[in-house]
Amino acid sequence: MSSDNVDSDNRYLLPRAAFAPDARQPLWRVVAGVLRIDSAPQGEGSRFVRLALPGDVIGVERWAGTQDGLSQRALVISELAPVADTGQQMMHLLMDSVVVAHQRCREVVTLRTGPAARRVQALLLMLAQSGVTEAAAASPTARDVAVPHLADLSDILDVAPETISRVFGSLRDMAVLEDRKPQKARFSRQALRGLEVVAGMSASLAPRKLRLGGV
């Protein structure tokens, strides 16, 4: 665990549980799991902003006084550790947060534009690499990956639940997805990354519409 963690108990969240940092401890690092960050300016509805993956620090906006009505909620079982907001490490943390925020914003574009099948593929790859070693991420062996509720997937990807279900069906027909349960999917990240998404994948479950490309 990072040396900037302070001596305090970590927080553990169940799927869909809200996370609310308090003024005494505004900064938290995601140790495991995935959180969604929404923006809800006064008088407006809540809107999805980005994801927070293992290693990301949340609460920087609040620390800087620019939170803008942000809220956090766990998508899968998650763990967070408190982070010290004083000392020289704070400057490094802020610099890292700027880089991470830029990366997460680019990921949101991928998750919410283009074919539905490509969006599902991109999100599953993000979930599969979260909190695992580089060697494990590159392994061709299928493993269980925690996935959000279908309603959350629909909201994040801006795709109808029925369309997402059809994409999962196509992945299963192609044997890229070995198993799918309400909050778990079993697949090889290597195989999914090598999947070439083509037109019609979200409209038909015919495996002939899918083909594998180079990894």
N, C-alpha and C positions, 0 to 999 in steps of 0.2 A: 504494500500500500504506500502511497506517496508520502514523503516526509512532511508535506505541508498540512497533513491531517492533524487536528487538535485532539486532545484527550477527552473524548465525549462519545457517547453511544451512537452507533450508526442508526439510520432509519430504514425500516423495511416496509415496503408497500405492496399491497395486493393489486392485481389488475384493476384499473379504473379508479384507484384510490387517489384522491387529491393530495398534493404536497404543498405545504404552506410554510416557507421559512419564516422565522420570526426576526425581529430587529436585533436580537442579541446574537444570532447566528445566521447571517444572510447568505453565506456562501456554502455550497455543497457540491461535492464531486460524485458523479454517478459511478458506482463501483460495479454494478451489474444491472442488467435489465435495460429498458428503454422508457423514456418519458416523452410525452408530447407537450409542447409549449404553445399555448394559445394567447392571443391578444384580445382583450375585451375592453376597449376604451369606453369611457362613461357614455351611456346612452346608445351604445351600439352592441350588436350581437358578437358572440365569441367567434374568432376565426383562427384556424390552424396556422402556426407560424413556422415551426421547425421541430425536429426531433432532438433529443439529448441522449447520446450514446455513452457507453462506458468510457471514462476518462474525461468527459465533458464536465465543466463547472457551470452550475446554474446559480442565478442570483446576482450575477455581475451587474445586470441592469439596475437592480435595486440598490446595490452598493454605490453605483455611480449616480443614482438619483434619476434614472431614466427608465423606470420599469414599465410605464405606459400600460398599466393594467394587465400585466402578464400573469398567466396561471400555469401550473404544471400538474400533470396527471400521469400516473404510471399506465403503460400499455400492457406490460407483462409484469410478473413478479420482479421487483427492483430493490436495489440496496443503494443507499447514499451515505457518504461519509462527510462530516463537517470539515471545512477548510479554513485555516487561519487567514484573516484579512489584514494582517499587519506585517511589517518587516520587509526586507528586500525581496522576498519571494513574491510579494504582491505585484511588483512590476512585471516579473516574468509571467505570472498568472494572467494579468491583463493582456499582455502581448499575445500569449497563447490563445486566449479567449477570442481575440480579434480574428486570428487565423482560422480557428475552429468555426466561428460564426459565419465567416465567408464560405467555408466549405459546406456547412449545413444549409446555407441559403442556395448554393448551387445544387445541392441534393434535392431540395424542395422542387426546383424547376424540373428535375428529372422525374420526380415522383408524381407530378401533377400535369405533365404535358406529354404528348405523344400517344401511341397505341396503349390501350388498357393493359395488354399482356406485358408490354415493356415496363409499365409502371409497377405491376405486381412483381416482375422479375427483379427490378431494382430494389424494391423494399425488402424482398426476401433475402437478397444478397447482403443488404445492410444488417438485417437481423442475424444472419448466419455468421457474420464476421465479428459481431459485437462480443467483446470479452474473451476471445479465443486467441491462441497463439498463432503466429504466422504459419507454422508447420501444420497445425490443425485446420486452418482455413484453406490451405492448399491441398489437403488430403482428399482423395477421391471417395473415401468412405462416407456413406450417408450417416447423418446424425440427427437427433431430435433438436428442433429449434422452436423456441417459444414464439408464438405469433399472437397479435392482438385479436380481439373480437372482430367478427365480420363487419359490424357497424363501424368500428374504428378504422378498419382497413378502407371501407368505403369513403369515410370522411377525409382521411389523409390523402388518398389517391384521387379523390373526386371522381369516383367510378361507382356505378350502381352495384349493390351487393350481388345481384344475379349475374352480372358480367364477371365479377371477381370469381364467383363460384364456377363459371364456365371455364375461366382460365385455369383454375385449380384442376378441373376435370381434364382439360387437355394435357396438363403437366403429368397427371396420373396416368393417362392413356399412353403417354410417351415413356412412362417408367422413370421420368425425371423426379417425380414426386412419389415416394414409396408409400407414404401414409399421411393422412390429414385428419386431425381431430379439431374440435372447436378452438383450442388455444395451443395447438402443437402441430408441427409439420415435420416430416422426416424426409430429408433429401440430401444429395451431395452438392455442396456449393460449387465444386469444380464442374459437375455436369450442368447445373443451372447456369453458371457463368458462360458455358460454351453453347448454350441454346440460342439459336437464331430465330428470333420472333418474326413471323410473317403474317400478312393480312389474313383475317378470318379466324385467328386463334381464339379470340374471345367469343366468336359466334358459332363455332363448330367444334365438336369434341373429336373429330376425325384425326387420328395420329398422322395421317399422310400430310397434313398441313404443317407439320413440324419437322424440323431437321436440326441436327447438331452441327455446329461449326467448330472451328479451332478454339482451344482454350486460351 
